[in-house]
């Protein structure tokens, strides 16, 4: 993978992670979550981001 493709992929993943944080903030603002629920939600989002990163890291861009 070239340097430019790697940079583009990093930018895409950063955007996805930022959007995941926004999703958490929206859910937190719209639902009455206790601390345990907030923690579980953050764990799910973090796991999703990790799994997605692992899946996409070696796949070429189209």
C-alpha positions, 0 to 999 in steps of 0.5 A: 500500500502506498503512502497516499492510500494509507493516509486516505485510509487513516483519514476515513477511519478517523472520520468514522471514529469521530462519527461514532463519538457523535453517535454516543453523544446523541444517544447520551443526550436523548436517552436516560442512561445510568453509568453502567449503561453508558459504560456498556455503550462506550464499550460496544462503540469501542469494540465496533471501531476496533473490529472495523479497523482490524477488518479494513486495515489490509483491504485496498481502497477502490 
